[in-house]
Amino acid sequence: MKKYFSSPAFHQSRPVLLTTFTNKVGSIGLSLVSILLVKKGVTTAEGSLVLSALKTTLLAGSLIGGALSDRVSSRTLVLIALLLSAAGLGFLPFQSSVWLILLFAVCAQFAEALLNVVQRILLMDLVDFAHQKESLGWLRMVANFAQIFSFSIAALGAGLGVAPLMLFDASTSLGAFFLARRILPRIEREPAKGRGLGGGHEGGLAPKSAFFRCALVLMGWSFFYELFLEGGSGRMEVLHPGEGLHRFSTMMILNTVLCAALAVSASRLLRKSWDAIAYGLVLTAAGVLVAGWGIASQAWVLGGSFLLSVGEIMIGAVAQYTLMRLTPADRSAGFYYSLGITLMQCGRIAGAALAFPVLIRATSLLPYTGLILSVLAIQMLLLWSLKADVERLA
């Protein structure tokens, strides 16, 4: 165990890991916005406006975060995002006007989107190239374990209502802000040689098209994951009224524990990024198909979830690292990286949008199957075109 935590990757990334864990222990708040809207008695149109605005903010926050990181230090952006998160979640549950609910919810969502981009860029600025892939594994492990704590706290405090849970989330963001001010090192806007998004490009640069093709491959994976995340829970409730939430929660807890436990080990063991992404895509597609067709049976759902989890572990071990290695290494590197993250978010939005027609309320799962197989085929074609670039740089 001592050897496990003595790696250079862990020591160099520790300030970011501690900040992330402190903030992510409270990460349920934004998921409660729809419940808050119902309790406030907003109309359907008003509720749709708020939820749509949050999805738009997710995309805008990612793009703005990347663009700002090219001009402002990532440490400063992390501190700003943590303060925005604390303010947004702290004031949100006490608003009676839908416009004020919208304002503070957008503030909190923007902070989350900003953090999603700049904390990884900060990690790249702090960690030597040779240890960056493993450091991203540590970040995934810490974030997943923190979410397990967050889910547990939410389950225990569910009877208290929305406001205490949102206030708890705000307090963790504020605590993370004060911790980050103390432990995050100040860095130059230009990171040290061998660090940053372009730190490993001595062997030559990949064309910009390779970066966007990689982002499209990962967008397809995000589409699979969100389609089943949103659609699976809804279809379970349709087939098992009153039990859907319990069944789905059990599945997701097992998924999160497995991904957290194996994140670092996978980043160390999976050295061939192209192979890991290819196998991960196939396993993810197989998982959502098995779980989708067998959703009436908890055993089949768990089997599909296991395939999905293994695919997620393989993709997670190398995907962000690969995207970062393919990011054009110029003064707009942060913006390019944020474009990749935004494309992945578009996959999530598309998956959520199609969850009802192709899975939750579907009378036949043939369109669902055809959609999964078609997207997988496109992904594999794009990935094949990336083989040389990925094997050279990642």
C-alpha positions, 0 to 999 in steps of 0.5 A, spaced: 500 500 500 505 504 501 508 503 494 502 504 491 501 511 494 509 513 493 508 514 485 511 520 483 504 521 479 500 521 486 505 526 489 505 531 483 498 531 483 496 531 490 494 538 491 489 537 485 486 531 488 485 533 495 482 539 492 477 535 488 475 530 493 473 536 498 469 539 493 466 532 490 464 530 496 458 535 495 456 533 488 449 532 488 446 539 489 445 540 481 441 533 480 436 536 485 434 542 481 428 539 478 426 537 485 427 544 487 423 546 481 417 542 483 417 544 490 417 551 488 411 550 484 413 552 477 410 551 471 412 546 465 414 552 461 418 555 466 421 548 469 423 546 461 427 553 461 431 552 467 433 545 465 434 547 458 439 553 460 443 548 465 444 544 459 446 550 455 451 552 460 454 546 461 457 547 453 458 554 454 462 553 461 466 548 458 468 552 452 469 559 456 473 555 461 478 552 455 479 559 452 480 563 459 485 557 461 490 560 455 490 567 458 489 566 465 492 561 470 488 555 471 489 555 479 486 562 479 480 559 474 479 553 479 479 558 485 474 562 481 470 556 480 469 554 487 467 560 489 461 560 484 459 553 486 459 555 493 455 562 491 450 558 486 448 552 491 448 556 497 443 561 495 439 557 490 434 553 495 432 560 498 429 563 492 422 564 490 422 567 483 424 562 477 428 567 475 433 567 481 433 560 481 435 560 474 441 565 475 443 561 481 443 554 478 446 557 472 452 560 476 453 553 479 452 549 473 457 554 470 462 553 475 462 545 475 463 546 467 469 550 468 472 546 473 471 540 469 476 543 464 481 547 468 482 542 473 485 537 468 489 542 465 492 544 472 493 537 473 497 537 466 501 543 468 503 540 475 505 533 473 511 531 468 509 528 462 511 521 464 506 521 469 500 524 466 496 518 464 497 515 471 495 522 475 489 522 471 487 515 473 488 518 480 483 524 479 478 519 476 479 515 483 478 520 487 472 523 484 469 517 484 470 515 491 468 522 493 461 521 489 460 515 493 460 519 499 456 524 496 451 519 494 451 516 501 450 523 504 444 524 500 441 518 502 442 519 509 439 526 509 434 525 504 428 526 509 431 533 511 429 536 504 433 539 498 435 545 502 440 542 507 443 538 501 444 544 497 447 547 503 452 541 504 454 542 497 456 549 498 460 548 504 464 543 501 465 548 495 467 553 500 472 548 504 475 546 497 476 554 495 480 555 502 484 548 501 486 550 494 488 557 496 493 554 501 495 548 497 495 549 490 502 551 487 502 558 483 505 556 476 507 561 470 502 561 465 507 557 460 508 551 464 515 548 465 518 544 459 515 537 459 508 539 462 502 542 460 497 540 454 503 540 449 508 537 454 509 530 450 510 532 443 517 532 442 516 526 437 512 531 432 505 533 432 498 530 430 494 534 425 488 538 428 483 533 424 486 527 429 484 531 435 477 532 432 476 525 430 478 523 437 473 527 440 468 525 436 470 517 438 469 519 445 462 523 444 459 516 441 462 513 448 458 519 452 452 518 448 452 510 449 453 512 457 448 517 457 443 514 453 443 508 458 444 512 464 437 516 463 433 511 459 435 505 463 433 508 470 426 510 466 425 503 463 426 500 470 421 504 473 416 502 467 417 495 468 418 495 475 414 501 478 416 503 485 422 499 484 426 502 478 430 507 483 432 502 488 435 497 482 438 502 478 441 505 484 444 499 486 447 498 479 450 505 479 453 504 486 457 497 484 459 501 477 462 507 481 465 502 486 468 498 481 471 504 477 474 508 483 477 501 485 481 500 478 482 507 476 489 507 477 491 500 476 488 501 469 492 507 467 498 503 469 497 497 466 493 499 459 499 502 455 496 501 448 491 507 448 488 505 441 487 498 443 484 500 450 479 505 447 477 500 441 476 494 446 472 499 451 468 501 446 466 494 444 465 492 451 460 499 452 456 497 446 455 490 448 454 492 456 448 497 454 445 492 449 445 486 454 442 491 459 437 494 455 434 487 452 435 484 459 432 490 463 426 486 466 431 481 469 436 484 475 441 479 473 441 481 466 442 488 468 448 487 472 451 483 467 450 488 462 452 493 467 459 489 469 461 490 461 459 497 461 463 498 467 469 494 464 469 498 458 468 505 462 475 503 466 478 501 459 476 508 456 477 512 462 484 509 463 486 512 456 481 517 453 482 524 456 490 522 456 489 521 449 485 527 447 490 531 451 496 528 447 492 530 440 490 537 443 494 542 438 500 545 442 499 552 441 497 558 445 490 556 444 491 549 446 486 550 452 480 552 447 482 546 443 481 541 449 475 545 451 472 544 444 473 536 445 470 536 452 464 540 449 463 535 443 463 529 449 458 533 452 454 534 446 454 526 446 451 526 453 445 531 451 443 527 445 443 520 449 439 524 454 434 527 448 433 520 445 432 516 452 425 516 452 423 514 444 428 509 443 428 506 450 424 508 456 417 508 452 420 504 446 415 498 444 421 495 440 428 495 442 430 494 434 431 501 433 435 502 440 439 496 437 440 499 430 442 506 433 447 503 438 451 498 432 451 504 427 454 509 432 459 503 434 461 502 427 462 510 425 466 510 432 471 504 430 472 507 423 474 514 426 478 510 431 481 506 425 483 512 422 487 515 428 491 508 429 498 511 427 497 518 431 494 515 437 500 509 437 505 515 436 503 520 441 499 516 446 
